[in-house]
Amino acid sequence: MNAQADISIAQPHQLYIGGVWQDAAKGGRIEVISAHSEEVVATVAEAGEADMNAAVAAARRAFDAGPWPRMTPAERAGYLTRMSEVLERRLAEIERAWVEQIGALAKEAPFVIGGGKGWFDYYAGLAETFAFEKRQPLTDGPGEAVVVREPVGVAALIAPWNNPFGIMAGKLAPALLAGCTTILKPAPETPLEAYIIAEVAEEVGLPKGVVNLVTAGRQASDYLVRHGGVDKVSFTGSVQAGKRIASVCGERLARCTLELGGKSAAIVLDDCDIDMVSKTLARVISISAGQVCATLSRAIVPAHMHDKLAEAIAAEMATIRVGHPDDPEAEMGPLAMDRQRARVEEYIALGRSEGAQILHGGARPAALERGYYIEPTLFSGVAPGMRIAQEEIFGPVLGLMTYESEEEALAIANDSPFGLYGAVFTGDSDRAYRIARGVRTGTVAHNGFRFDPALPFGGFKQSGVGREGGESGLLSFTETKSIILPV
């Protein structure tokens, strides 16, 4: 392991399959590049198709013949609690891995990584209240039925690079509680957190084959999705990849949950607190350098308030310090990869060519010569049909759009192929609720950017299929069976 000394992974050049650390069949390697130094910070094994076959076979054996699906939910919850306890000791390593791999701010890492660990606690607790079995009388004669929730089977868990630990944990914890066996497939750019999870699974004594780890690029990952031994695919990532996974799962009627992209709208009403709105929008688009699927990247504002809001947001953006992730004064770090910065710069150039005006940012910070940095950027004059208004940029780029009536604001918000998140800024909670009900999106917040692990999270339209989080996240890893009994 050649990452910093405070990330201690015992077998980075091996895969974890069937409870055993083993070499990749073809001995491949994946280099992990730091977003802030542009240097190789780790090298891990690269799985091929033979390794995918081995991982699926191990998970299949563990599900079909092993003890895990046959344990009680309380017994499985005990393992989740122990995993949380071991993860607690390794949080500093996971935080460092996030900083090293994608340039996340070190001062924000404890909050984000702690939230990821919280998934194990949340789902362990849910074992006590979730209705794995429900008895009910028959309606067409004597007798009763037991409606049971059983594990869906072997689940491939595919996480993205922007929040690799939190998103993988949010998939793994409910899958394990449901009784599934799993194959972890992290993004090749951010594999270190998944290695730590696999080591934790080994340390707490999970039965062999319940958790398997394969790190791979696109070709081998596609093979895993197509594998007939996989019953369920849980994927978070791009719309393009999600469509491919949906089509493959549809061909063989495998289950899938897809949490994809977003182009989330902040609808600003005329009674808003301008100072609060400007600070919130400028700061939200800068979280993880805008690399958050739910980030508020469209601000739909009253036409008569546009100039005042634009000035306030630009002024707030100007105070955001872009800097090294370990700088305690930094408020935004780099983008995760060179190709991601190139994508954002292409969209900034596109916005200019489409006729939008840059009020702040739009360039690389002059003082930061190394690392994939870019300034937070504010566009005004954005029309609903522009590509920068319709396509996910996945960077710190906010576009201002104007409206004359609430009906027009809703129409603009809904004029999008996405529907993942949204917000309404107003001093009137009744107006906020009414507007929220009209927005075609999976989550809407009032005067903020908030999440809760007990709530279902997912999107309308091209933002995905299914929900994660809360009871919905557990339900997605189950099948429903009705058992009809005599009197």
Summary of the structure (lengths in Angstrom):
residues: 487
radius of gyration: 23.2
end to end distance: 62.9
largest distance: 78.4
contacts: 1788
relative contact order: 0.13
helix: 40%
strand: 22%
